[in-house]
């Protein structure tokens, strides 16, 4: 332990001891007058007989409510206490209700059927998506073929109308 901590603890102990002894000396050092008189200024406290009987009757009624009840003997009380402790520690409670059980079973069945239909719908969606992708792939291949065929057609038509001799040129001009 460091020296500062030790000095701090010793000074704290000294302050506590001094404060306790000073209060003890002040209480027991004074002389007490055993014949103390208390005066209350105001209206005197005089009760009628009816008020006193009413007060006593209410006090008896409240005392009867405080009666000790006879203990109930339960052979499973020790186990019940263990369950109560587990309930408090774990924050769990256990109940049985046949109606709630049936409702839960119906809810589970409904959930399972909904889940099954959702899974089949997803499987069908995946199949359709795969088919659509195959169609798009085929369209892309056909588009590339079309472009290459159009390029070939342009080359062929350019070769066909290319005049190779003077005679063909005259024939083309004559046709136009």
PyMOL commands that place a pseudoatom at each C-alpha (Angstrom):
pseudoatom trace, name=CA, resn=UNK, resi=1, chain=A, elem=C, hetatm=0, pos=[0.000, 0.000, 0.000]
pseudoatom trace, name=CA, resn=UNK, resi=2, chain=A, elem=C, hetatm=0, pos=[1.341, 3.449, -0.798]
pseudoatom trace, name=CA, resn=UNK, resi=3, chain=A, elem=C, hetatm=0, pos=[2.286, 5.901, 1.928]
pseudoatom trace, name=CA, resn=UNK, resi=4, chain=A, elem=C, hetatm=0, pos=[-0.353, 8.411, 0.843]
pseudoatom trace, name=CA, resn=UNK, resi=5, chain=A, elem=C, hetatm=0, pos=[-3.137, 5.869, 1.109]
pseudoatom trace, name=CA, resn=UNK, resi=6, chain=A, elem=C, hetatm=0, pos=[-1.994, 4.795, 4.546]
pseudoatom trace, name=CA, resn=UNK, resi=7, chain=A, elem=C, hetatm=0, pos=[-1.828, 8.408, 5.801]
pseudoatom trace, name=CA, resn=UNK, resi=8, chain=A, elem=C, hetatm=0, pos=[-5.266, 9.085, 4.356]
pseudoatom trace, name=CA, resn=UNK, resi=9, chain=A, elem=C, hetatm=0, pos=[-6.774, 6.024, 6.074]
pseudoatom trace, name=CA, resn=UNK, resi=10, chain=A, elem=C, hetatm=0, pos=[-5.175, 6.878, 9.440]
pseudoatom trace, name=CA, resn=UNK, resi=11, chain=A, elem=C, hetatm=0, pos=[-6.427, 10.464, 9.303]
pseudoatom trace, name=CA, resn=UNK, resi=12, chain=A, elem=C, hetatm=0, pos=[-9.922, 9.277, 8.359]
pseudoatom trace, name=CA, resn=UNK, resi=13, chain=A, elem=C, hetatm=0, pos=[-9.962, 6.850, 11.289]
pseudoatom trace, name=CA, resn=UNK, resi=14, chain=A, elem=C, hetatm=0, pos=[-8.821, 9.610, 13.656]
pseudoatom trace, name=CA, resn=UNK, resi=15, chain=A, elem=C, hetatm=0, pos=[-11.610, 11.944, 12.481]
pseudoatom trace, name=CA, resn=UNK, resi=16, chain=A, elem=C, hetatm=0, pos=[-14.257, 9.239, 12.951]
pseudoatom trace, name=CA, resn=UNK, resi=17, chain=A, elem=C, hetatm=0, pos=[-13.017, 8.346, 16.454]
pseudoatom trace, name=CA, resn=UNK, resi=18, chain=A, elem=C, hetatm=0, pos=[-12.879, 12.001, 17.530]
pseudoatom trace, name=CA, resn=UNK, resi=19, chain=A, elem=C, hetatm=0, pos=[-16.389, 12.746, 16.239]
pseudoatom trace, name=CA, resn=UNK, resi=20, chain=A, elem=C, hetatm=0, pos=[-17.862, 9.695, 17.981]
pseudoatom trace, name=CA, resn=UNK, resi=21, chain=A, elem=C, hetatm=0, pos=[-16.177, 10.372, 21.318]
pseudoatom trace, name=CA, resn=UNK, resi=22, chain=A, elem=C, hetatm=0, pos=[-17.150, 14.057, 21.295]
pseudoatom trace, name=CA, resn=UNK, resi=23, chain=A, elem=C, hetatm=0, pos=[-20.835, 13.225, 20.794]
pseudoatom trace, name=CA, resn=UNK, resi=24, chain=A, elem=C, hetatm=0, pos=[-20.678, 10.584, 23.561]
pseudoatom trace, name=CA, resn=UNK, resi=25, chain=A, elem=C, hetatm=0, pos=[-19.079, 13.010, 25.989]
pseudoatom trace, name=CA, resn=UNK, resi=26, chain=A, elem=C, hetatm=0, pos=[-21.636, 15.725, 25.232]
pseudoatom trace, name=CA, resn=UNK, resi=27, chain=A, elem=C, hetatm=0, pos=[-24.569, 13.368, 25.818]
pseudoatom trace, name=CA, resn=UNK, resi=28, chain=A, elem=C, hetatm=0, pos=[-23.325, 11.784, 29.028]
pseudoatom trace, name=CA, resn=UNK, resi=29, chain=A, elem=C, hetatm=0, pos=[-21.471, 14.791, 30.377]
pseudoatom trace, name=CA, resn=UNK, resi=30, chain=A, elem=C, hetatm=0, pos=[-24.662, 16.758, 30.960]
pseudoatom trace, name=CA, resn=UNK, resi=31, chain=A, elem=C, hetatm=0, pos=[-26.764, 16.281, 34.055]
pseudoatom trace, name=CA, resn=UNK, resi=32, chain=A, elem=C, hetatm=0, pos=[-30.383, 15.556, 33.416]
pseudoatom trace, name=CA, resn=UNK, resi=33, chain=A, elem=C, hetatm=0, pos=[-33.311, 16.817, 35.345]
pseudoatom trace, name=CA, resn=UNK, resi=34, chain=A, elem=C, hetatm=0, pos=[-35.659, 13.887, 35.862]
pseudoatom trace, name=CA, resn=UNK, resi=35, chain=A, elem=C, hetatm=0, pos=[-38.632, 16.050, 36.658]
pseudoatom trace, name=CA, resn=UNK, resi=36, chain=A, elem=C, hetatm=0, pos=[-39.206, 17.640, 33.270]
pseudoatom trace, name=CA, resn=UNK, resi=37, chain=A, elem=C, hetatm=0, pos=[-42.383, 19.537, 32.623]
pseudoatom trace, name=CA, resn=UNK, resi=38, chain=A, elem=C, hetatm=0, pos=[-43.835, 19.864, 29.144]
pseudoatom trace, name=CA, resn=UNK, resi=39, chain=A, elem=C, hetatm=0, pos=[-46.229, 22.663, 28.449]
pseudoatom trace, name=CA, resn=UNK, resi=40, chain=A, elem=C, hetatm=0, pos=[-48.377, 22.797, 25.335]
pseudoatom trace, name=CA, resn=UNK, resi=41, chain=A, elem=C, hetatm=0, pos=[-50.031, 26.079, 24.540]
pseudoatom trace, name=CA, resn=UNK, resi=42, chain=A, elem=C, hetatm=0, pos=[-53.370, 25.878, 22.779]
pseudoatom trace, name=CA, resn=UNK, resi=43, chain=A, elem=C, hetatm=0, pos=[-56.744, 24.189, 23.230]
pseudoatom trace, name=CA, resn=UNK, resi=44, chain=A, elem=C, hetatm=0, pos=[-57.017, 21.578, 25.944]
pseudoatom trace, name=CA, resn=UNK, resi=45, chain=A, elem=C, hetatm=0, pos=[-57.431, 17.989, 24.818]
pseudoatom trace, name=CA, resn=UNK, resi=46, chain=A, elem=C, hetatm=0, pos=[-60.716, 16.931, 26.409]
pseudoatom trace, name=CA, resn=UNK, resi=47, chain=A, elem=C, hetatm=0, pos=[-62.646, 14.073, 24.862]
pseudoatom trace, name=CA, resn=UNK, resi=48, chain=A, elem=C, hetatm=0, pos=[-66.215, 13.157, 25.306]
pseudoatom trace, name=CA, resn=UNK, resi=49, chain=A, elem=C, hetatm=0, pos=[-67.197, 9.648, 26.365]
pseudoatom trace, name=CA, resn=UNK, resi=50, chain=A, elem=C, hetatm=0, pos=[-68.488, 8.859, 22.854]
pseudoatom trace, name=CA, resn=UNK, resi=51, chain=A, elem=C, hetatm=0, pos=[-65.188, 9.898, 21.294]
pseudoatom trace, name=CA, resn=UNK, resi=52, chain=A, elem=C, hetatm=0, pos=[-63.203, 7.728, 23.698]
pseudoatom trace, name=CA, resn=UNK, resi=53, chain=A, elem=C, hetatm=0, pos=[-65.420, 4.685, 23.020]
pseudoatom trace, name=CA, resn=UNK, resi=54, chain=A, elem=C, hetatm=0, pos=[-65.113, 5.224, 19.263]
pseudoatom trace, name=CA, resn=UNK, resi=55, chain=A, elem=C, hetatm=0, pos=[-61.313, 5.408, 19.539]
pseudoatom trace, name=CA, resn=UNK, resi=56, chain=A, elem=C, hetatm=0, pos=[-61.183, 2.239, 21.645]
pseudoatom trace, name=CA, resn=UNK, resi=57, chain=A, elem=C, hetatm=0, pos=[-63.491, 0.369, 19.230]
pseudoatom trace, name=CA, resn=UNK, resi=58, chain=A, elem=C, hetatm=0, pos=[-61.341, 1.243, 16.214]
pseudoatom trace, name=CA, resn=UNK, resi=59, chain=A, elem=C, hetatm=0, pos=[-58.213, 0.216, 18.093]
pseudoatom trace, name=CA, resn=UNK, resi=60, chain=A, elem=C, hetatm=0, pos=[-59.777, -3.178, 18.929]
pseudoatom trace, name=CA, resn=UNK, resi=61, chain=A, elem=C, hetatm=0, pos=[-60.792, -3.722, 15.308]
pseudoatom trace, name=CA, resn=UNK, resi=62, chain=A, elem=C, hetatm=0, pos=[-57.302, -2.960, 14.073]
pseudoatom trace, name=CA, resn=UNK, resi=63, chain=A, elem=C, hetatm=0, pos=[-55.856, -5.312, 16.711]
pseudoatom trace, name=CA, resn=UNK, resi=64, chain=A, elem=C, hetatm=0, pos=[-58.172, -8.124, 15.604]
pseudoatom trace, name=CA, resn=UNK, resi=65, chain=A, elem=C, hetatm=0, pos=[-56.880, -7.698, 12.066]
pseudoatom trace, name=CA, resn=UNK, resi=66, chain=A, elem=C, hetatm=0, pos=[-53.361, -8.298, 13.357]
pseudoatom trace, name=CA, resn=UNK, resi=67, chain=A, elem=C, hetatm=0, pos=[-54.192, -11.761, 14.660]
pseudoatom trace, name=CA, resn=UNK, resi=68, chain=A, elem=C, hetatm=0, pos=[-51.664, -14.485, 13.965]
pseudoatom trace, name=CA, resn=UNK, resi=69, chain=A, elem=C, hetatm=0, pos=[-52.888, -16.953, 11.395]
pseudoatom trace, name=CA, resn=UNK, resi=70, chain=A, elem=C, hetatm=0, pos=[-52.348, -20.651, 11.899]
pseudoatom trace, name=CA, resn=UNK, resi=71, chain=A, elem=C, hetatm=0, pos=[-49.609, -22.023, 9.675]
pseudoatom trace, name=CA, resn=UNK, resi=72, chain=A, elem=C, hetatm=0, pos=[-50.666, -24.276, 6.849]
pseudoatom trace, name=CA, resn=UNK, resi=73, chain=A, elem=C, hetatm=0, pos=[-48.650, -27.454, 6.677]
pseudoatom trace, name=CA, resn=UNK, resi=74, chain=A, elem=C, hetatm=0, pos=[-47.570, -28.307, 3.168]
pseudoatom trace, name=CA, resn=UNK, resi=75, chain=A, elem=C, hetatm=0, pos=[-45.231, -31.245, 2.518]
pseudoatom trace, name=CA, resn=UNK, resi=76, chain=A, elem=C, hetatm=0, pos=[-44.052, -29.635, -0.742]
pseudoatom trace, name=CA, resn=UNK, resi=77, chain=A, elem=C, hetatm=0, pos=[-43.270, -26.295, 0.856]
pseudoatom trace, name=CA, resn=UNK, resi=78, chain=A, elem=C, hetatm=0, pos=[-39.502, -26.813, 0.674]
pseudoatom trace, name=CA, resn=UNK, resi=79, chain=A, elem=C, hetatm=0, pos=[-39.724, -27.641, -3.013]
pseudoatom trace, name=CA, resn=UNK, resi=80, chain=A, elem=C, hetatm=0, pos=[-42.074, -24.710, -3.491]
pseudoatom trace, name=CA, resn=UNK, resi=81, chain=A, elem=C, hetatm=0, pos=[-39.534, -22.399, -1.908]
pseudoatom trace, name=CA, resn=UNK, resi=82, chain=A, elem=C, hetatm=0, pos=[-36.882, -23.727, -4.263]
pseudoatom trace, name=CA, resn=UNK, resi=83, chain=A, elem=C, hetatm=0, pos=[-39.166, -23.034, -7.213]
pseudoatom trace, name=CA, resn=UNK, resi=84, chain=A, elem=C, hetatm=0, pos=[-39.882, -19.543, -5.866]
pseudoatom trace, name=CA, resn=UNK, resi=85, chain=A, elem=C, hetatm=0, pos=[-36.152, -18.857, -5.593]
pseudoatom trace, name=CA, resn=UNK, resi=86, chain=A, elem=C, hetatm=0, pos=[-35.590, -20.104, -9.154]
pseudoatom trace, name=CA, resn=UNK, resi=87, chain=A, elem=C, hetatm=0, pos=[-38.498, -17.991, -10.351]
pseudoatom trace, name=CA, resn=UNK, resi=88, chain=A, elem=C, hetatm=0, pos=[-37.046, -14.889, -8.737]
pseudoatom trace, name=CA, resn=UNK, resi=89, chain=A, elem=C, hetatm=0, pos=[-33.481, -15.582, -9.899]
pseudoatom trace, name=CA, resn=UNK, resi=90, chain=A, elem=C, hetatm=0, pos=[-34.330, -16.535, -13.464]
pseudoatom trace, name=CA, resn=UNK, resi=91, chain=A, elem=C, hetatm=0, pos=[-37.310, -14.241, -13.821]
pseudoatom trace, name=CA, resn=UNK, resi=92, chain=A, elem=C, hetatm=0, pos=[-39.383, -17.066, -15.275]
pseudoatom trace, name=CA, resn=UNK, resi=93, chain=A, elem=C, hetatm=0, pos=[-42.804, -18.380, -14.408]
pseudoatom trace, name=CA, resn=UNK, resi=94, chain=A, elem=C, hetatm=0, pos=[-44.586, -21.564, -15.379]
pseudoatom trace, name=CA, resn=UNK, resi=95, chain=A, elem=C, hetatm=0, pos=[-48.304, -22.006, -16.001]
pseudoatom trace, name=CA, resn=UNK, resi=96, chain=A, elem=C, hetatm=0, pos=[-50.500, -24.582, -17.663]
pseudoatom trace, name=CA, resn=UNK, resi=97, chain=A, elem=C, hetatm=0, pos=[-53.583, -23.716, -19.620]
pseudoatom trace, name=CA, resn=UNK, resi=98, chain=A, elem=C, hetatm=0, pos=[-55.244, -26.206, -21.962]
pseudoatom trace, name=CA, resn=UNK, resi=99, chain=A, elem=C, hetatm=0, pos=[-56.975, -23.482, -23.964]
pseudoatom trace, name=CA, resn=UNK, resi=100, chain=A, elem=C, hetatm=0, pos=[-53.751, -21.532, -24.417]
pseudoatom trace, name=CA, resn=UNK, resi=101, chain=A, elem=C, hetatm=0, pos=[-52.013, -24.776, -25.429]
pseudoatom trace, name=CA, resn=UNK, resi=102, chain=A, elem=C, hetatm=0, pos=[-54.580, -25.454, -28.150]
pseudoatom trace, name=CA, resn=UNK, resi=103, chain=A, elem=C, hetatm=0, pos=[-54.347, -21.883, -29.400]
pseudoatom trace, name=CA, resn=UNK, resi=104, chain=A, elem=C, hetatm=0, pos=[-50.568, -22.173, -29.505]
pseudoatom trace, name=CA, resn=UNK, resi=105, chain=A, elem=C, hetatm=0, pos=[-50.782, -25.457, -31.446]
pseudoatom trace, name=CA, resn=UNK, resi=106, chain=A, elem=C, hetatm=0, pos=[-53.122, -23.859, -33.973]
pseudoatom trace, name=CA, resn=UNK, resi=107, chain=A, elem=C, hetatm=0, pos=[-50.806, -20.878, -34.309]
pseudoatom trace, name=CA, resn=UNK, resi=108, chain=A, elem=C, hetatm=0, pos=[-47.821, -23.212, -34.851]
pseudoatom trace, name=CA, resn=UNK, resi=109, chain=A, elem=C, hetatm=0, pos=[-49.704, -25.167, -37.530]
pseudoatom trace, name=CA, resn=UNK, resi=110, chain=A, elem=C, hetatm=0, pos=[-50.733, -21.947, -39.274]
pseudoatom trace, name=CA, resn=UNK, resi=111, chain=A, elem=C, hetatm=0, pos=[-47.145, -20.712, -39.146]
pseudoatom trace, name=CA, resn=UNK, resi=112, chain=A, elem=C, hetatm=0, pos=[-45.823, -23.988, -40.560]
pseudoatom trace, name=CA, resn=UNK, resi=113, chain=A, elem=C, hetatm=0, pos=[-48.322, -23.964, -43.429]
pseudoatom trace, name=CA, resn=UNK, resi=114, chain=A, elem=C, hetatm=0, pos=[-47.550, -20.316, -44.196]
pseudoatom trace, name=CA, resn=UNK, resi=115, chain=A, elem=C, hetatm=0, pos=[-43.844, -21.096, -44.128]
pseudoatom trace, name=CA, resn=UNK, resi=116, chain=A, elem=C, hetatm=0, pos=[-44.287, -24.081, -46.458]
pseudoatom trace, name=CA, resn=UNK, resi=117, chain=A, elem=C, hetatm=0, pos=[-46.325, -22.042, -48.968]
pseudoatom trace, name=CA, resn=UNK, resi=118, chain=A, elem=C, hetatm=0, pos=[-43.762, -19.243, -48.792]
pseudoatom trace, name=CA, resn=UNK, resi=119, chain=A, elem=C, hetatm=0, pos=[-40.936, -21.698, -49.487]
pseudoatom trace, name=CA, resn=UNK, resi=120, chain=A, elem=C, hetatm=0, pos=[-42.746, -23.220, -52.479]
pseudoatom trace, name=CA, resn=UNK, resi=121, chain=A, elem=C, hetatm=0, pos=[-43.475, -19.721, -53.823]
pseudoatom trace, name=CA, resn=UNK, resi=122, chain=A, elem=C, hetatm=0, pos=[-39.796, -18.848, -53.471]
pseudoatom trace, name=CA, resn=UNK, resi=123, chain=A, elem=C, hetatm=0, pos=[-38.795, -22.060, -55.260]
pseudoatom trace, name=CA, resn=UNK, resi=124, chain=A, elem=C, hetatm=0, pos=[-41.185, -21.211, -58.127]
pseudoatom trace, name=CA, resn=UNK, resi=125, chain=A, elem=C, hetatm=0, pos=[-39.834, -17.662, -58.222]
pseudoatom trace, name=CA, resn=UNK, resi=126, chain=A, elem=C, hetatm=0, pos=[-36.272, -19.013, -58.448]
pseudoatom trace, name=CA, resn=UNK, resi=127, chain=A, elem=C, hetatm=0, pos=[-37.291, -21.330, -61.315]
pseudoatom trace, name=CA, resn=UNK, resi=128, chain=A, elem=C, hetatm=0, pos=[-38.985, -18.479, -63.173]
pseudoatom trace, name=CA, resn=UNK, resi=129, chain=A, elem=C, hetatm=0, pos=[-35.985, -16.236, -62.602]
pseudoatom trace, name=CA, resn=UNK, resi=130, chain=A, elem=C, hetatm=0, pos=[-33.679, -18.909, -64.010]
pseudoatom trace, name=CA, resn=UNK, resi=131, chain=A, elem=C, hetatm=0, pos=[-35.957, -19.346, -67.054]
pseudoatom trace, name=CA, resn=UNK, resi=132, chain=A, elem=C, hetatm=0, pos=[-36.051, -15.572, -67.587]
pseudoatom trace, name=CA, resn=UNK, resi=133, chain=A, elem=C, hetatm=0, pos=[-32.272, -15.378, -67.364]
pseudoatom trace, name=CA, resn=UNK, resi=134, chain=A, elem=C, hetatm=0, pos=[-31.978, -18.178, -69.945]
pseudoatom trace, name=CA, resn=UNK, resi=135, chain=A, elem=C, hetatm=0, pos=[-34.293, -16.234, -72.286]
pseudoatom trace, name=CA, resn=UNK, resi=136, chain=A, elem=C, hetatm=0, pos=[-32.224, -13.054, -71.806]
pseudoatom trace, name=CA, resn=UNK, resi=137, chain=A, elem=C, hetatm=0, pos=[-29.035, -15.009, -72.530]
pseudoatom trace, name=CA, resn=UNK, resi=138, chain=A, elem=C, hetatm=0, pos=[-30.570, -16.460, -75.715]
pseudoatom trace, name=CA, resn=UNK, resi=139, chain=A, elem=C, hetatm=0, pos=[-31.700, -12.969, -76.785]
pseudoatom trace, name=CA, resn=UNK, resi=140, chain=A, elem=C, hetatm=0, pos=[-28.169, -11.671, -76.255]
pseudoatom trace, name=CA, resn=UNK, resi=141, chain=A, elem=C, hetatm=0, pos=[-26.678, -14.462, -78.378]
pseudoatom trace, name=CA, resn=UNK, resi=142, chain=A, elem=C, hetatm=0, pos=[-29.275, -13.862, -81.097]
pseudoatom trace, name=CA, resn=UNK, resi=143, chain=A, elem=C, hetatm=0, pos=[-28.522, -10.113, -81.011]
pseudoatom trace, name=CA, resn=UNK, resi=144, chain=A, elem=C, hetatm=0, pos=[-24.786, -10.745, -81.454]
pseudoatom trace, name=CA, resn=UNK, resi=145, chain=A, elem=C, hetatm=0, pos=[-25.526, -13.137, -84.345]
pseudoatom trace, name=CA, resn=UNK, resi=146, chain=A, elem=C, hetatm=0, pos=[-27.788, -10.528, -85.921]
pseudoatom trace, name=CA, resn=UNK, resi=147, chain=A, elem=C, hetatm=0, pos=[-25.101, -7.850, -85.713]
pseudoatom trace, name=CA, resn=UNK, resi=148, chain=A, elem=C, hetatm=0, pos=[-22.494, -10.149, -87.287]
pseudoatom trace, name=CA, resn=UNK, resi=149, chain=A, elem=C, hetatm=0, pos=[-24.966, -11.223, -90.021]
pseudoatom trace, name=CA, resn=UNK, resi=150, chain=A, elem=C, hetatm=0, pos=[-25.837, -7.574, -90.755]
pseudoatom trace, name=CA, resn=UNK, resi=151, chain=A, elem=C, hetatm=0, pos=[-22.139, -6.793, -91.065]
pseudoatom trace, name=CA, resn=UNK, resi=152, chain=A, elem=C, hetatm=0, pos=[-21.684, -9.733, -93.458]
pseudoatom trace, name=CA, resn=UNK, resi=153, chain=A, elem=C, hetatm=0, pos=[-24.710, -8.632, -95.467]
pseudoatom trace, name=CA, resn=UNK, resi=154, chain=A, elem=C, hetatm=0, pos=[-23.269, -5.138, -95.775]
pseudoatom trace, name=CA, resn=UNK, resi=155, chain=A, elem=C, hetatm=0, pos=[-19.960, -6.575, -97.036]
pseudoatom trace, name=CA, resn=UNK, resi=156, chain=A, elem=C, hetatm=0, pos=[-21.724, -8.808, -99.538]
pseudoatom trace, name=CA, resn=UNK, resi=157, chain=A, elem=C, hetatm=0, pos=[-23.892, -6.000, -100.859]
pseudoatom trace, name=CA, resn=UNK, resi=158, chain=A, elem=C, hetatm=0, pos=[-20.836, -3.735, -101.113]
pseudoatom trace, name=CA, resn=UNK, resi=159, chain=A, elem=C, hetatm=0, pos=[-18.986, -6.398, -103.150]
pseudoatom trace, name=CA, resn=UNK, resi=160, chain=A, elem=C, hetatm=0, pos=[-21.953, -7.014, -105.385]
pseudoatom trace, name=CA, resn=UNK, resi=161, chain=A, elem=C, hetatm=0, pos=[-22.264, -3.407, -106.489]
pseudoatom trace, name=CA, resn=UNK, resi=162, chain=A, elem=C, hetatm=0, pos=[-18.564, -2.852, -106.871]
pseudoatom trace, name=CA, resn=UNK, resi=163, chain=A, elem=C, hetatm=0, pos=[-17.769, -2.361, -110.589]
pseudoatom trace, name=CA, resn=UNK, resi=164, chain=A, elem=C, hetatm=0, pos=[-14.945, -4.631, -111.635]
pseudoatom trace, name=CA, resn=UNK, resi=165, chain=A, elem=C, hetatm=0, pos=[-14.719, -3.663, -115.301]
pseudoatom trace, name=CA, resn=UNK, resi=166, chain=A, elem=C, hetatm=0, pos=[-15.828, -0.893, -117.560]
pseudoatom trace, name=CA, resn=UNK, resi=167, chain=A, elem=C, hetatm=0, pos=[-18.525, -3.059, -118.982]
pseudoatom trace, name=CA, resn=UNK, resi=168, chain=A, elem=C, hetatm=0, pos=[-20.188, -3.626, -115.663]
pseudoatom trace, name=CA, resn=UNK, resi=169, chain=A, elem=C, hetatm=0, pos=[-20.028, 0.051, -114.953]
pseudoatom trace, name=CA, resn=UNK, resi=170, chain=A, elem=C, hetatm=0, pos=[-21.844, 0.818, -118.115]
pseudoatom trace, name=CA, resn=UNK, resi=171, chain=A, elem=C, hetatm=0, pos=[-24.441, -1.791, -117.344]
pseudoatom trace, name=CA, resn=UNK, resi=172, chain=A, elem=C, hetatm=0, pos=[-25.020, -0.364, -113.863]
pseudoatom trace, name=CA, resn=UNK, resi=173, chain=A, elem=C, hetatm=0, pos=[-25.252, 3.150, -115.205]
pseudoatom trace, name=CA, resn=UNK, resi=174, chain=A, elem=C, hetatm=0, pos=[-27.646, 2.007, -117.903]
pseudoatom trace, name=CA, resn=UNK, resi=175, chain=A, elem=C, hetatm=0, pos=[-29.835, 0.311, -115.242]
pseudoatom trace, name=CA, resn=UNK, resi=176, chain=A, elem=C, hetatm=0, pos=[-29.962, 3.432, -113.145]
for i in range(1, 176): cmd.bond("trace and resi %d" % i, "trace and resi %d" % (i + 1))
show_as sticks, trace
zoom trace
